[in-house]
Amino acid sequence: MSVYEEVKLSEMTWDAEQLMYFYTCPCGDLFEIALEELHDGEDVAPCPSCSLKIRVLYEEADLPPLDGPWPPSSSSSSSSSSSSS
């Protein structure tokens, strides 16, 4: 299977509410892979908006446990506060 890029898990954004990892796709959407898929040995994250896929490089020992506790969500540039007094 051909993949667009190989990406380290540490470079992806973690969402603790969805139990998913995300990475920005060139099309503007996000590659996504669920924590459960990673625990099952899956390492290819598709983009839901285009045909590109990335290979996620990780060690299973580095994954958060499926039953928690989970690390807090990664902060990305989308979590900015725009309240000015």
PDB file of N, CA, C and O in Angstrom, chain B, residues numbered from 101:
ATOM      1  N   MET B 101       0.844  -1.180   0.000  1.00  0.00           N
ATOM      2  CA  MET B 101       0.000   0.000   0.000  1.00  0.00           C
ATOM      3  C   MET B 101       0.892   1.246   0.000  1.00  0.00           C
ATOM      4  O   MET B 101       1.864   1.334   0.750  1.00  0.00           O
ATOM      5  N   SER B 102       0.547   2.176  -0.833  1.00  0.00           N
ATOM      6  CA  SER B 102       1.307   3.414  -0.933  1.00  0.00           C
ATOM      7  C   SER B 102       0.774   4.432   0.083  1.00  0.00           C
ATOM      8  O   SER B 102      -0.434   4.630   0.203  1.00  0.00           O
ATOM      9  N   VAL B 103       1.687   5.063   0.801  1.00  0.00           N
ATOM     10  CA  VAL B 103       1.287   6.090   1.764  1.00  0.00           C
ATOM     11  C   VAL B 103       1.955   7.414   1.390  1.00  0.00           C
ATOM     12  O   VAL B 103       3.045   7.442   0.818  1.00  0.00           O
ATOM     13  N   TYR B 104       1.279   8.496   1.726  1.00  0.00           N
ATOM     14  CA  TYR B 104       1.765   9.835   1.421  1.00  0.00           C
ATOM     15  C   TYR B 104       3.000  10.179   2.251  1.00  0.00           C
ATOM     16  O   TYR B 104       3.939  10.793   1.745  1.00  0.00           O
ATOM     17  N   GLU B 105       3.000   9.785   3.520  1.00  0.00           N
ATOM     18  CA  GLU B 105       4.072  10.178   4.440  1.00  0.00           C
ATOM     19  C   GLU B 105       4.087   9.221   5.631  1.00  0.00           C
ATOM     20  O   GLU B 105       3.072   8.607   5.961  1.00  0.00           O
ATOM     21  N   GLU B 106       5.245   9.104   6.266  1.00  0.00           N
ATOM     22  CA  GLU B 106       5.345   8.384   7.531  1.00  0.00           C
ATOM     23  C   GLU B 106       5.472   9.425   8.635  1.00  0.00           C
ATOM     24  O   GLU B 106       6.313  10.321   8.562  1.00  0.00           O
ATOM     25  N   VAL B 107       4.633   9.300   9.654  1.00  0.00           N
ATOM     26  CA  VAL B 107       4.540  10.313  10.702  1.00  0.00           C
ATOM     27  C   VAL B 107       4.672   9.641  12.059  1.00  0.00           C
ATOM     28  O   VAL B 107       4.016   8.635  12.327  1.00  0.00           O
ATOM     29  N   LYS B 108       5.520  10.197  12.912  1.00  0.00           N
ATOM     30  CA  LYS B 108       5.651   9.683  14.284  1.00  0.00           C
ATOM     31  C   LYS B 108       4.385  10.035  15.068  1.00  0.00           C
ATOM     32  O   LYS B 108       3.818  11.115  14.904  1.00  0.00           O
ATOM     33  N   LEU B 109       3.960   9.119  15.910  1.00  0.00           N
ATOM     34  CA  LEU B 109       2.778   9.343  16.737  1.00  0.00           C
ATOM     35  C   LEU B 109       2.933  10.624  17.563  1.00  0.00           C
ATOM     36  O   LEU B 109       1.959  11.342  17.787  1.00  0.00           O
ATOM     37  N   SER B 110       4.140  10.902  18.006  1.00  0.00           N
ATOM     38  CA  SER B 110       4.390  12.099  18.822  1.00  0.00           C
ATOM     39  C   SER B 110       4.160  13.401  18.053  1.00  0.00           C
ATOM     40  O   SER B 110       4.026  14.460  18.665  1.00  0.00           O
ATOM     41  N   GLU B 111       4.115  13.336  16.727  1.00  0.00           N
ATOM     42  CA  GLU B 111       3.876  14.523  15.909  1.00  0.00           C
ATOM     43  C   GLU B 111       2.394  14.734  15.626  1.00  0.00           C
ATOM     44  O   GLU B 111       2.005  15.748  15.047  1.00  0.00           O
ATOM     45  N   MET B 112       1.572  13.780  16.034  1.00  0.00           N
ATOM     46  CA  MET B 112       0.135  13.872  15.791  1.00  0.00           C
ATOM     47  C   MET B 112      -0.557  14.541  16.978  1.00  0.00           C
ATOM     48  O   MET B 112      -0.019  14.583  18.084  1.00  0.00           O
ATOM     49  N   THR B 113      -1.748  15.056  16.732  1.00  0.00           N
ATOM     50  CA  THR B 113      -2.553  15.695  17.768  1.00  0.00           C
ATOM     51  C   THR B 113      -3.478  14.664  18.389  1.00  0.00           C
ATOM     52  O   THR B 113      -4.187  13.955  17.674  1.00  0.00           O
ATOM     53  N   TRP B 114      -3.478  14.574  19.719  1.00  0.00           N
ATOM     54  CA  TRP B 114      -4.309  13.628  20.473  1.00  0.00           C
ATOM     55  C   TRP B 114      -5.575  14.319  20.937  1.00  0.00           C
ATOM     56  O   TRP B 114      -5.520  15.437  21.450  1.00  0.00           O
ATOM     57  N   ASP B 115      -6.719  13.667  20.763  1.00  0.00           N
ATOM     58  CA  ASP B 115      -7.997  14.161  21.264  1.00  0.00           C
ATOM     59  C   ASP B 115      -8.529  13.150  22.274  1.00  0.00           C
ATOM     60  O   ASP B 115      -8.964  12.060  21.900  1.00  0.00           O
ATOM     61  N   ALA B 116      -8.492  13.519  23.566  1.00  0.00           N
ATOM     62  CA  ALA B 116      -8.885  12.604  24.643  1.00  0.00           C
ATOM     63  C   ALA B 116     -10.384  12.331  24.661  1.00  0.00           C
ATOM     64  O   ALA B 116     -10.806  11.288  25.159  1.00  0.00           O
ATOM     65  N   GLU B 117     -11.193  13.234  24.134  1.00  0.00           N
ATOM     66  CA  GLU B 117     -12.644  13.006  24.114  1.00  0.00           C
ATOM     67  C   GLU B 117     -13.022  11.962  23.067  1.00  0.00           C
ATOM     68  O   GLU B 117     -13.874  11.109  23.314  1.00  0.00           O
ATOM     69  N   GLN B 118     -12.385  12.030  21.894  1.00  0.00           N
ATOM     70  CA  GLN B 118     -12.708  11.102  20.809  1.00  0.00           C
ATOM     71  C   GLN B 118     -11.807   9.860  20.809  1.00  0.00           C
ATOM     72  O   GLN B 118     -12.062   8.908  20.072  1.00  0.00           O
ATOM     73  N   LEU B 119     -10.752   9.871  21.640  1.00  0.00           N
ATOM     74  CA  LEU B 119      -9.747   8.800  21.675  1.00  0.00           C
ATOM     75  C   LEU B 119      -9.168   8.576  20.273  1.00  0.00           C
ATOM     76  O   LEU B 119      -9.060   7.448  19.793  1.00  0.00           O
ATOM     77  N   MET B 120      -8.798   9.699  19.636  1.00  0.00           N
ATOM     78  CA  MET B 120      -8.295   9.674  18.263  1.00  0.00           C
ATOM     79  C   MET B 120      -7.036  10.525  18.157  1.00  0.00           C
ATOM     80  O   MET B 120      -6.838  11.473  18.916  1.00  0.00           O
ATOM     81  N   TYR B 121      -6.194  10.160  17.198  1.00  0.00           N
ATOM     82  CA  TYR B 121      -5.037  10.961  16.826  1.00  0.00           C
ATOM     83  C   TYR B 121      -5.305  11.578  15.459  1.00  0.00           C
ATOM     84  O   TYR B 121      -5.902  10.940  14.591  1.00  0.00           O
ATOM     85  N   PHE B 122      -4.863  12.821  15.268  1.00  0.00           N
ATOM     86  CA  PHE B 122      -5.077  13.553  14.018  1.00  0.00           C
ATOM     87  C   PHE B 122      -3.770  14.147  13.519  1.00  0.00           C
ATOM     88  O   PHE B 122      -2.853  14.415  14.296  1.00  0.00           O
ATOM     89  N   TYR B 123      -3.702  14.348  12.205  1.00  0.00           N
ATOM     90  CA  TYR B 123      -2.540  14.977  11.574  1.00  0.00           C
ATOM     91  C   TYR B 123      -3.052  15.715  10.340  1.00  0.00           C
ATOM     92  O   TYR B 123      -3.878  15.178   9.603  1.00  0.00           O
ATOM     93  N   THR B 124      -2.579  16.925  10.107  1.00  0.00           N
ATOM     94  CA  THR B 124      -3.069  17.752   9.013  1.00  0.00           C
ATOM     95  C   THR B 124      -2.723  17.173   7.648  1.00  0.00           C
ATOM     96  O   THR B 124      -1.577  16.813   7.379  1.00  0.00           O
ATOM     97  N   CYS B 125      -3.737  17.092   6.794  1.00  0.00           N
ATOM     98  CA  CYS B 125      -3.582  16.607   5.423  1.00  0.00           C
ATOM     99  C   CYS B 125      -3.382  17.813   4.497  1.00  0.00           C
ATOM    100  O   CYS B 125      -3.896  18.895   4.781  1.00  0.00           O
ATOM    101  N   PRO B 126      -2.651  17.642   3.407  1.00  0.00           N
ATOM    102  CA  PRO B 126      -2.475  18.756   2.459  1.00  0.00           C
ATOM    103  C   PRO B 126      -3.791  19.275   1.876  1.00  0.00           C
ATOM    104  O   PRO B 126      -3.854  20.419   1.426  1.00  0.00           O
ATOM    105  N   CYS B 127      -4.843  18.449   1.878  1.00  0.00           N
ATOM    106  CA  CYS B 127      -6.128  18.897   1.325  1.00  0.00           C
ATOM    107  C   CYS B 127      -6.853  19.853   2.269  1.00  0.00           C
ATOM    108  O   CYS B 127      -7.836  20.482   1.879  1.00  0.00           O
ATOM    109  N   GLY B 128      -6.364  19.967   3.527  1.00  0.00           N
ATOM    110  CA  GLY B 128      -6.989  20.869   4.491  1.00  0.00           C
ATOM    111  C   GLY B 128      -7.767  20.141   5.579  1.00  0.00           C
ATOM    112  O   GLY B 128      -8.080  20.732   6.612  1.00  0.00           O
ATOM    113  N   ASP B 129      -8.081  18.879   5.364  1.00  0.00           N
ATOM    114  CA  ASP B 129      -8.767  18.081   6.376  1.00  0.00           C
ATOM    115  C   ASP B 129      -7.714  17.445   7.292  1.00  0.00           C
ATOM    116  O   ASP B 129      -6.572  17.903   7.326  1.00  0.00           O
ATOM    117  N   LEU B 130      -8.082  16.409   8.024  1.00  0.00           N
ATOM    118  CA  LEU B 130      -7.168  15.761   8.961  1.00  0.00           C
ATOM    119  C   LEU B 130      -7.133  14.253   8.734  1.00  0.00           C
ATOM    120  O   LEU B 130      -8.174  13.610   8.595  1.00  0.00           O
ATOM    121  N   PHE B 131      -5.924  13.699   8.698  1.00  0.00           N
ATOM    122  CA  PHE B 131      -5.786  12.247   8.782  1.00  0.00           C
ATOM    123  C   PHE B 131      -6.250  11.876  10.176  1.00  0.00           C
ATOM    124  O   PHE B 131      -6.060  12.651  11.114  1.00  0.00           O
ATOM    125  N   GLU B 132      -6.859  10.700  10.333  1.00  0.00           N
ATOM    126  CA  GLU B 132      -7.332  10.308  11.661  1.00  0.00           C
ATOM    127  C   GLU B 132      -7.177   8.813  11.869  1.00  0.00           C
ATOM    128  O   GLU B 132      -7.354   8.010  10.953  1.00  0.00           O
ATOM    129  N   ILE B 133      -6.838   8.465  13.117  1.00  0.00           N
ATOM    130  CA  ILE B 133      -6.761   7.056  13.500  1.00  0.00           C
ATOM    131  C   ILE B 133      -7.152   6.950  14.974  1.00  0.00           C
ATOM    132  O   ILE B 133      -6.733   7.754  15.806  1.00  0.00           O
ATOM    133  N   ALA B 134      -7.956   5.946  15.270  1.00  0.00           N
ATOM    134  CA  ALA B 134      -8.457   5.758  16.629  1.00  0.00           C
ATOM    135  C   ALA B 134      -7.433   5.003  17.478  1.00  0.00           C
ATOM    136  O   ALA B 134      -6.661   4.189  16.970  1.00  0.00           O
ATOM    137  N   LEU B 135      -7.443   5.289  18.767  1.00  0.00           N
ATOM    138  CA  LEU B 135      -6.563   4.607  19.711  1.00  0.00           C
ATOM    139  C   LEU B 135      -6.782   3.093  19.638  1.00  0.00           C
ATOM    140  O   LEU B 135      -5.820   2.326  19.686  1.00  0.00           O
ATOM    141  N   GLU B 136      -8.023   2.668  19.524  1.00  0.00           N
ATOM    142  CA  GLU B 136      -8.330   1.235  19.448  1.00  0.00           C
ATOM    143  C   GLU B 136      -7.691   0.604  18.208  1.00  0.00           C
ATOM    144  O   GLU B 136      -7.197  -0.522  18.273  1.00  0.00           O
ATOM    145  N   GLU B 137      -7.700   1.322  17.079  1.00  0.00           N
ATOM    146  CA  GLU B 137      -7.070   0.805  15.860  1.00  0.00           C
ATOM    147  C   GLU B 137      -5.566   0.620  16.067  1.00  0.00           C
ATOM    148  O   GLU B 137      -4.992  -0.373  15.621  1.00  0.00           O
ATOM    149  N   LEU B 138      -4.938   1.569  16.739  1.00  0.00           N
ATOM    150  CA  LEU B 138      -3.502   1.464  17.016  1.00  0.00           C
ATOM    151  C   LEU B 138      -3.216   0.256  17.902  1.00  0.00           C
ATOM    152  O   LEU B 138      -2.256  -0.477  17.662  1.00  0.00           O
ATOM    153  N   HIS B 139      -4.042   0.046  18.922  1.00  0.00           N
ATOM    154  CA  HIS B 139      -3.870  -1.118  19.801  1.00  0.00           C
ATOM    155  C   HIS B 139      -4.075  -2.433  19.045  1.00  0.00           C
ATOM    156  O   HIS B 139      -3.519  -3.466  19.417  1.00  0.00           O
ATOM    157  N   ASP B 140      -4.879  -2.382  17.981  1.00  0.00           N
ATOM    158  CA  ASP B 140      -5.126  -3.569  17.158  1.00  0.00           C
ATOM    159  C   ASP B 140      -4.035  -3.789  16.119  1.00  0.00           C
ATOM    160  O   ASP B 140      -4.106  -4.734  15.333  1.00  0.00           O
ATOM    161  N   GLY B 141      -3.017  -2.913  16.111  1.00  0.00           N
ATOM    162  CA  GLY B 141      -1.906  -3.079  15.179  1.00  0.00           C
ATOM    163  C   GLY B 141      -2.050  -2.313  13.879  1.00  0.00           C
ATOM    164  O   GLY B 141      -1.168  -2.385  13.023  1.00  0.00           O
ATOM    165  N   GLU B 142      -3.134  -1.585  13.711  1.00  0.00           N
ATOM    166  CA  GLU B 142      -3.329  -0.777  12.501  1.00  0.00           C
ATOM    167  C   GLU B 142      -2.364   0.398  12.546  1.00  0.00           C
ATOM    168  O   GLU B 142      -2.184   1.007  13.601  1.00  0.00           O
ATOM    169  N   ASP B 143      -1.740   0.727  11.420  1.00  0.00           N
ATOM    170  CA  ASP B 143      -0.799   1.858  11.415  1.00  0.00           C
ATOM    171  C   ASP B 143      -1.017   2.799  10.243  1.00  0.00           C
ATOM    172  O   ASP B 143      -0.169   3.651   9.977  1.00  0.00           O
ATOM    173  N   VAL B 144      -2.144   2.666   9.529  1.00  0.00           N
ATOM    174  CA  VAL B 144      -2.428   3.541   8.406  1.00  0.00           C
ATOM    175  C   VAL B 144      -3.614   4.428   8.763  1.00  0.00           C
ATOM    176  O   VAL B 144      -4.686   3.938   9.118  1.00  0.00           O
ATOM    177  N   ALA B 145      -3.407   5.741   8.665  1.00  0.00           N
ATOM    178  CA  ALA B 145      -4.448   6.708   8.973  1.00  0.00           C
ATOM    179  C   ALA B 145      -4.916   7.365   7.675  1.00  0.00           C
ATOM    180  O   ALA B 145      -4.126   8.031   7.005  1.00  0.00           O
ATOM    181  N   PRO B 146      -6.182   7.188   7.313  1.00  0.00           N
ATOM    182  CA  PRO B 146      -6.694   7.806   6.091  1.00  0.00           C
ATOM    183  C   PRO B 146      -7.181   9.228   6.339  1.00  0.00           C
ATOM    184  O   PRO B 146      -7.464   9.618   7.472  1.00  0.00           O
ATOM    185  N   CYS B 147      -7.271   9.986   5.263  1.00  0.00           N
ATOM    186  CA  CYS B 147      -7.953  11.283   5.296  1.00  0.00           C
ATOM    187  C   CYS B 147      -9.376  11.034   4.815  1.00  0.00           C
ATOM    188  O   CYS B 147      -9.562  10.407   3.772  1.00  0.00           O
ATOM    189  N   PRO B 148     -10.386  11.507   5.544  1.00  0.00           N
ATOM    190  CA  PRO B 148     -11.763  11.259   5.119  1.00  0.00           C
ATOM    191  C   PRO B 148     -12.194  12.070   3.899  1.00  0.00           C
ATOM    192  O   PRO B 148     -13.243  11.791   3.317  1.00  0.00           O
ATOM    193  N   SER B 149     -11.398  13.076   3.500  1.00  0.00           N
ATOM    194  CA  SER B 149     -11.797  13.946   2.399  1.00  0.00           C
ATOM    195  C   SER B 149     -11.073  13.689   1.084  1.00  0.00           C
ATOM    196  O   SER B 149     -11.512  14.167   0.038  1.00  0.00           O
ATOM    197  N   CYS B 150      -9.970  12.940   1.118  1.00  0.00           N
ATOM    198  CA  CYS B 150      -9.241  12.664  -0.118  1.00  0.00           C
ATOM    199  C   CYS B 150      -8.680  11.253  -0.057  1.00  0.00           C
ATOM    200  O   CYS B 150      -8.966  10.517   0.888  1.00  0.00           O
ATOM    201  N   SER B 151      -7.903  10.871  -1.027  1.00  0.00           N
ATOM    202  CA  SER B 151      -7.418   9.480  -1.086  1.00  0.00           C
ATOM    203  C   SER B 151      -6.085   9.272  -0.377  1.00  0.00           C
ATOM    204  O   SER B 151      -5.568   8.155  -0.378  1.00  0.00           O
ATOM    205  N   LEU B 152      -5.509  10.317   0.232  1.00  0.00           N
ATOM    206  CA  LEU B 152      -4.203  10.171   0.872  1.00  0.00           C
ATOM    207  C   LEU B 152      -4.300   9.398   2.185  1.00  0.00           C
ATOM    208  O   LEU B 152      -5.312   9.433   2.885  1.00  0.00           O
ATOM    209  N   LYS B 153      -3.199   8.693   2.490  1.00  0.00           N
ATOM    210  CA  LYS B 153      -3.067   7.949   3.748  1.00  0.00           C
ATOM    211  C   LYS B 153      -1.660   8.171   4.280  1.00  0.00           C
ATOM    212  O   LYS B 153      -0.722   8.374   3.509  1.00  0.00           O
ATOM    213  N   ILE B 154      -1.515   8.131   5.598  1.00  0.00           N
ATOM    214  CA  ILE B 154      -0.182   8.202   6.210  1.00  0.00           C
ATOM    215  C   ILE B 154       0.052   6.933   7.016  1.00  0.00           C
ATOM    216  O   ILE B 154      -0.891   6.287   7.472  1.00  0.00           O
ATOM    217  N   ARG B 155       1.325   6.586   7.182  1.00  0.00           N
ATOM    218  CA  ARG B 155       1.695   5.480   8.061  1.00  0.00           C
ATOM    219  C   ARG B 155       2.127   6.093   9.393  1.00  0.00           C
ATOM    220  O   ARG B 155       2.973   6.986   9.427  1.00  0.00           O
ATOM    221  N   VAL B 156       1.540   5.608  10.484  1.00  0.00           N
ATOM    222  CA  VAL B 156       1.845   6.105  11.823  1.00  0.00           C
ATOM    223  C   VAL B 156       2.947   5.232  12.416  1.00  0.00           C
ATOM    224  O   VAL B 156       2.814   4.012  12.504  1.00  0.00           O
ATOM    225  N   LEU B 157       4.029   5.876  12.819  1.00  0.00           N
ATOM    226  CA  LEU B 157       5.162   5.173  13.417  1.00  0.00           C
ATOM    227  C   LEU B 157       5.030   5.249  14.935  1.00  0.00           C
ATOM    228  O   LEU B 157       5.038   6.336  15.513  1.00  0.00           O
ATOM    229  N   TYR B 158       4.909   4.078  15.579  1.00  0.00           N
ATOM    230  CA  TYR B 158       4.722   4.062  17.028  1.00  0.00           C
ATOM    231  C   TYR B 158       5.125   2.711  17.599  1.00  0.00           C
ATOM    232  O   TYR B 158       5.230   1.715  16.883  1.00  0.00           O
ATOM    233  N   GLU B 159       5.344   2.706  18.891  1.00  0.00           N
ATOM    234  CA  GLU B 159       5.561   1.485  19.653  1.00  0.00           C
ATOM    235  C   GLU B 159       4.307   1.279  20.498  1.00  0.00           C
ATOM    236  O   GLU B 159       3.825   2.219  21.130  1.00  0.00           O
ATOM    237  N   GLU B 160       3.785   0.074  20.514  1.00  0.00           N
ATOM    238  CA  GLU B 160       2.550  -0.170  21.273  1.00  0.00           C
ATOM    239  C   GLU B 160       2.711   0.195  22.747  1.00  0.00           C
ATOM    240  O   GLU B 160       1.746   0.606  23.391  1.00  0.00           O
ATOM    241  N   ALA B 161       3.912   0.051  23.280  1.00  0.00           N
ATOM    242  CA  ALA B 161       4.161   0.385  24.689  1.00  0.00           C
ATOM    243  C   ALA B 161       3.981   1.879  24.963  1.00  0.00           C
ATOM    244  O   ALA B 161       3.768   2.277  26.108  1.00  0.00           O
ATOM    245  N   ASP B 162       4.066   2.710  23.918  1.00  0.00           N
ATOM    246  CA  ASP B 162       3.915   4.161  24.089  1.00  0.00           C
ATOM    247  C   ASP B 162       2.468   4.629  24.026  1.00  0.00           C
ATOM    248  O   ASP B 162       2.189   5.802  24.274  1.00  0.00           O
ATOM    249  N   LEU B 163       1.542   3.726  23.698  1.00  0.00           N
ATOM    250  CA  LEU B 163       0.133   4.110  23.571  1.00  0.00           C
ATOM    251  C   LEU B 163      -0.532   4.242  24.935  1.00  0.00           C
ATOM    252  O   LEU B 163      -0.211   3.496  25.859  1.00  0.00           O
ATOM    253  N   PRO B 164      -1.459   5.191  25.063  1.00  0.00           N
ATOM    254  CA  PRO B 164      -2.259   5.241  26.290  1.00  0.00           C
ATOM    255  C   PRO B 164      -3.107   3.968  26.372  1.00  0.00           C
ATOM    256  O   PRO B 164      -3.462   3.407  25.335  1.00  0.00           O
ATOM    257  N   PRO B 165      -3.439   3.501  27.577  1.00  0.00           N
ATOM    258  CA  PRO B 165      -4.274   2.300  27.696  1.00  0.00           C
ATOM    259  C   PRO B 165      -5.684   2.561  27.166  1.00  0.00           C
ATOM    260  O   PRO B 165      -6.184   3.683  27.245  1.00  0.00           O
ATOM    261  N   LEU B 166      -6.317   1.526  26.630  1.00  0.00           N
ATOM    262  CA  LEU B 166      -7.675   1.681  26.096  1.00  0.00           C
ATOM    263  C   LEU B 166      -8.689   2.046  27.167  1.00  0.00           C
ATOM    264  O   LEU B 166      -9.652   2.762  26.895  1.00  0.00           O
ATOM    265  N   ASP B 167      -8.475   1.551  28.396  1.00  0.00           N
ATOM    266  CA  ASP B 167      -9.440   1.807  29.462  1.00  0.00           C
ATOM    267  C   ASP B 167      -9.076   3.009  30.328  1.00  0.00           C
ATOM    268  O   ASP B 167      -9.657   3.202  31.396  1.00  0.00           O
ATOM    269  N   GLY B 168      -8.111   3.826  29.871  1.00  0.00           N
ATOM    270  CA  GLY B 168      -7.722   5.033  30.587  1.00  0.00           C
ATOM    271  C   GLY B 168      -6.769   4.710  31.720  1.00  0.00           C
ATOM    272  O   GLY B 168      -6.469   3.535  31.931  1.00  0.00           O
ATOM    273  N   PRO B 169      -6.292   5.668  32.440  1.00  0.00           N
ATOM    274  CA  PRO B 169      -6.526   7.093  32.200  1.00  0.00           C
ATOM    275  C   PRO B 169      -5.805   7.570  30.943  1.00  0.00           C
ATOM    276  O   PRO B 169      -4.746   7.057  30.581  1.00  0.00           O
ATOM    277  N   TRP B 170      -6.397   8.555  30.290  1.00  0.00           N
ATOM    278  CA  TRP B 170      -5.827   9.083  29.061  1.00  0.00           C
ATOM    279  C   TRP B 170      -5.135  10.416  29.314  1.00  0.00           C
ATOM    280  O   TRP B 170      -5.532  11.173  30.200  1.00  0.00           O
ATOM    281  N   PRO B 171      -4.106  10.694  28.538  1.00  0.00           N
ATOM    282  CA  PRO B 171      -3.458  11.999  28.670  1.00  0.00           C
ATOM    283  C   PRO B 171      -4.421  13.088  28.199  1.00  0.00           C
ATOM    284  O   PRO B 171      -5.328  12.806  27.417  1.00  0.00           O
ATOM    285  N   PRO B 172      -4.240  14.311  28.656  1.00  0.00           N
ATOM    286  CA  PRO B 172      -5.105  15.392  28.179  1.00  0.00           C
ATOM    287  C   PRO B 172      -4.899  15.593  26.679  1.00  0.00           C
ATOM    288  O   PRO B 172      -3.861  15.226  26.128  1.00  0.00           O
ATOM    289  N   SER B 173      -5.894  16.174  26.037  1.00  0.00           N
ATOM    290  CA  SER B 173      -5.798  16.438  24.602  1.00  0.00           C
ATOM    291  C   SER B 173      -4.592  17.304  24.308  1.00  0.00           C
ATOM    292  O   SER B 173      -4.236  18.190  25.085  1.00  0.00           O
ATOM    293  N   SER B 174      -3.961  17.031  23.161  1.00  0.00           N
ATOM    294  CA  SER B 174      -2.847  17.871  22.709  1.00  0.00           C
ATOM    295  C   SER B 174      -3.410  19.227  22.346  1.00  0.00           C
ATOM    296  O   SER B 174      -4.527  19.329  21.839  1.00  0.00           O
ATOM    297  N   SER B 175      -2.645  20.259  22.602  1.00  0.00           N
ATOM    298  CA  SER B 175      -3.104  21.579  22.189  1.00  0.00           C
ATOM    299  C   SER B 175      -2.534  21.854  20.807  1.00  0.00           C
ATOM    300  O   SER B 175      -1.351  21.640  20.544  1.00  0.00           O
ATOM    301  N   SER B 176      -3.399  22.329  19.946  1.00  0.00           N
ATOM    302  CA  SER B 176      -2.963  22.735  18.612  1.00  0.00           C
ATOM    303  C   SER B 176      -3.324  24.196  18.445  1.00  0.00           C
ATOM    304  O   SER B 176      -3.876  24.808  19.360  1.00  0.00           O
ATOM    305  N   SER B 177      -3.023  24.753  17.308  1.00  0.00           N
ATOM    306  CA  SER B 177      -3.251  26.175  17.098  1.00  0.00           C
ATOM    307  C   SER B 177      -4.737  26.498  17.082  1.00  0.00           C
ATOM    308  O   SER B 177      -5.097  27.674  17.056  1.00  0.00           O
ATOM    309  N   SER B 178      -5.615  25.496  17.096  1.00  0.00           N
ATOM    310  CA  SER B 178      -7.050  25.765  17.058  1.00  0.00           C
ATOM    311  C   SER B 178      -7.609  26.138  18.427  1.00  0.00           C
ATOM    312  O   SER B 178      -8.753  26.586  18.506  1.00  0.00           O
ATOM    313  N   SER B 179      -6.853  25.974  19.502  1.00  0.00           N
ATOM    314  CA  SER B 179      -7.373  26.290  20.823  1.00  0.00           C
ATOM    315  C   SER B 179      -6.863  27.634  21.307  1.00  0.00           C
ATOM    316  O   SER B 179      -6.083  27.718  22.255  1.00  0.00           O
ATOM    317  N   SER B 180      -7.320  28.683  20.636  1.00  0.00           N
ATOM    318  CA  SER B 180      -6.903  30.025  21.039  1.00  0.00           C
ATOM    319  C   SER B 180      -8.113  30.758  21.633  1.00  0.00           C
ATOM    320  O   SER B 180      -9.235  30.622  21.147  1.00  0.00           O
ATOM    321  N   SER B 181      -7.873  31.503  22.648  1.00  0.00           N
ATOM    322  CA  SER B 181      -8.925  32.252  23.296  1.00  0.00           C
ATOM    323  C   SER B 181      -8.986  33.650  22.698  1.00  0.00           C
ATOM    324  O   SER B 181      -7.977  34.351  22.620  1.00  0.00           O
ATOM    325  N   SER B 182     -10.193  34.047  22.275  1.00  0.00           N
ATOM    326  CA  SER B 182     -10.312  35.365  21.628  1.00  0.00           C
ATOM    327  C   SER B 182     -11.228  36.276  22.424  1.00  0.00           C
ATOM    328  O   SER B 182     -12.071  36.965  21.849  1.00  0.00           O
ATOM    329  N   SER B 183     -11.073  36.285  23.734  1.00  0.00           N
ATOM    330  CA  SER B 183     -11.861  37.198  24.544  1.00  0.00           C
ATOM    331  C   SER B 183     -10.993  38.366  24.981  1.00  0.00           C
ATOM    332  O   SER B 183      -9.991  38.199  25.677  1.00  0.00           O
ATOM    333  N   SER B 184     -11.401  39.542  24.558  1.00  0.00           N
ATOM    334  CA  SER B 184     -10.641  40.748  24.935  1.00  0.00           C
ATOM    335  C   SER B 184     -11.511  41.623  25.804  1.00  0.00           C
ATOM    336  O   SER B 184     -12.698  41.791  25.523  1.00  0.00           O
ATOM    337  N   SER B 185     -10.944  42.183  26.852  1.00  0.00           N
ATOM    338  CA  SER B 185     -11.711  42.991  27.803  1.00  0.00           C
ATOM    339  C   SER B 185     -11.638  44.430  27.444  1.00  0.00           C
ATOM    340  O   SER B 185     -12.223  45.268  28.130  1.00  0.00           O
TER     341      SER B 185
END
